[in-house]
Amino acid sequence: MAGTTKGTQISILAFEVANTILKGASVMQSLSEDSVTYFKQVVLPSEGVQNLISSDMGELMRIVANDRREELKVFSQEIVRFGNRCKNPQWHNLDRYFVKLESESVPQKQLKETATMEMQKLMALVQRTTDLYHELHALDRFEQDYRCQLKGSGSSNKIEKDSFAGDNIQVVKLELKTQRSYVKNLKKRSLWSKTLEQVVEKLVDIVQYLHVEINVSYGTYDGGELSSAVNCQRLGPAGLALHYANTIIQIYGIVSRSGYVPANSRDALYQGLPPRVRLALPNKLRTSSMPRELTIDQIRVMMERTLKWLVPMAINTTWTERVGRGPGRPDVIETLYHADKARTEAYILELVVWLHHLVSLSNRTANVKKAQSM
């Protein structure tokens, strides 16, 4: 790796370092006063969280705090890796230092101000590094165009070379020169020209602040992670969140349709039901009865009372699975990751029973209309 007397130049690692900084910025943003207030007043009291995860605010705060610590852990591990690549041994084995932070509860003087200011400076470098990434791709296109022009001029006749091809080559050559100069300037102003030591020093301060801020925002709640016994009852740790989300979205899709529901849609839903739901369904259908006065629209309204808060959590789950987590995306607790397995299955079972009544009534209504038209 290229280096300077002051430390290890970041160079091509600039884009990787930028991604790490963005992860830290995401954690910091989630701990801002506005974000924490929004969580406590809007997200945690929401129907989906209360019905599927817990109605105990203390437990919910503990879950969110652990989510933040997991995000901080990922961020810290990447800093440890960059620290070990520094020339200065001061930044080696930072994992040992980060472990010590767990026993510290009082921040250093002006820690928040320092971390905020350093993150702002780093984010400015990240923006210029993002610009550099795009301009490097543009430079590559200019170089390809220039090579193509040179190759094309070799096969042209003499008149074309003098009057047209030559002019084109000069234009592309000038554009290439300008782009190279722009890229060179961006490298000087972005993470590319910084040293790992310079950036790691700032990131270590930010980790220290974030560690303290998690406890300030959500409390320590006796520290520690959620027990494995609790986790095994949650959909995420059990690897079932996406499966259950897709099932809920399937149910919503069928309910949203008007009129006849194809048999293959019903069969696909049944085959994809969680095993315990599929096992309980026959007995539930035998023991449940639908009031005869209920109409199709009334059944839909009853189902939509549950679907209105259940479907958004399912959609958040599938979206997070596709695009990952980050700023502007649903938080973990707004997905099915922490949803209680038994509670979620109970709601799915209830919806499937109502769906059975909906489909049966729709079919009877359709048959009556068909008979009357004959």
Steps between C-alpha positions, in 0.01 A plus 500: 500500500623851424613697802637835612727606783190604693317171467324263266337682210143385449512509119275234341357411843324838494168351386507228765585754770217723376250215541620446856458869581145486362421214739622711790298798379190279485546390863564859608189624319288229667617631838416864429247662731235517227545134402485374859190711571333367183576143604364543850186689397413345163681176415497313831132576583387401147252212460742277313777527758261470796308202358787298353808588704405619848273739686767543769678830426796394713550189287459699179760751614735213576443350155572830325810558715629156402432573133705818530781312674503243221526778242778662705677164522504464120627858466769442765623176343565679172697769685707228669583360157609840370696564820700181451604626155645822643877545514469655845465212752292729722198404289562125501272265698231760558260221590662487844439870548138473387437220753614735778240754388226264618595570862504878452180695565613864521600677176806719479449876497358629172493145359172558318615828344828343391334193346237708321759738355726215387211315338407815307856526368507131410165522321634788290789271400251220430305726264815589307598132498160416352559764233842348436345155452267631228769711333739203486233312307462800270879510454495135401238577233709792366806275477302236313366764259851631440636152425210436262565830320868416459417154371237640262734765363745231395244345264376831352620641169737798499231763435289379793805504724580859415151649492286305744658215695791715609269768639299241691814353652613843618160568659498166683863548600416839653199354684720219629762745623234710675345193664839375622567839656158498669554149638845596627350798681223287653754248626679779686175620659350160586582203722737376229783731611442462875682250719330219687649640819322835449162339440526223760580754772173681427302177476624381840367820660166442325477141627563619855223758469252255344562244774412754767210648302324163464487471879385861533226463237363156584650411836728213592219266610755286679716504185532161340337361192158346479502144622518218248175364644324825407671518161392152396137614540560790257462465124831664403739286707298194392548594133125521439433873462507510119289183466229636731513840328437341160207300644341816640545682168340202319196520729473874440521445124210253507286720726562801275360321197135536416292204401633153424833387646685241285549159660874509429534817711325333792709184460825696487405686817406179681824324405703798622329532838719452809480132610323575829242716323435232239466239777255710702292616203265197449389497864466879503275487193281232661455694823458849356179626353421814307191707583259448212422870472861595417560619145816473289579867559454463876740204510756703306463789744561265794810354336632843409497602866788258548656535157532880529779465759624151411565555129732803546723292727503220243585743217775658712642151552517414130637845412773483765592154373552644150671832569647452848491745787597863501377860511148546369425128524280317752659427835535139612221538756265615222540160330408145602855431621412533869140382462393230743458175306187378684327839482568536128374149430181574696427805283579308180268217609221746577541665160501167315177394674334828403641458149333158481165657591560780249576261214208271591255789510639640174454163329144461633410850385648431156307171471172669597551771238586236242186300581281809482633590158420160354 
